[in-house]
Amino acid sequence: MESEEMSVADARRQFADVLHDAAVRGRITYITNRGRRIAAIVPVPIAEAANQNLDDS
């Protein structure tokens, strides 16, 4: 699975492309602030699986 890191500013400018890459290519994009990961944009199946794992805990 592909992944990349992107600053908040770059993610804001390329938001539509980031969403498309998650939905179509299955790419995970880590959003960074001052070089530190603060969030991730992930494909829905990955988010749903993570949520299910939390529910099962």
N, C-alpha and C positions, 0 to 999 in steps of 0.2 A: 504494500500500500504506500502510495506517495504521500509525502508531507513536506511542508515548507514553513519558514518563519517569515513574518511580515510585521512591520511596525504598525502602530495604530494609525498613523497618518497615511501610510500606503494602503492599508486595508480600507480606510474610509474612501480613498480615491478609487480603489478597484473593487468596491464591494460587490457589484453585480458579477464580476468575473470570479471572485472568490466563492460566491454562492453557487455559481454555475459549475466550478471545478469540484465542489463538494458533492453536488447533486449528480453530475454526469460522470465525472472521473473518479469519484470516491476519494478525493484528496482531502487530507486534514491540513488545515492552516492554523498554525499557532500565532496568535497575536502577541506582539511584544511591546513593552514600554521600557525604554532605556535599557534594552537588551535582555530584559527579564520576561519570561512567558507569563502572561496574565489571563489568557483565555484561549479557546480553540473553537474553530468552526469545523464541524464534523458532519459527515453524511448522516442522514436520519437513522439508518439501520444501526450504526455504531452508537448513536445517542440512545436509541431505544434499548439496545442490549445493555448498555451501562445502567440505564434506569431500572431495567428488570433485575440486574444483579444487585442493585441497592435495595429493591423491594424484597428480594429473596433473603437478604441478610438479617 
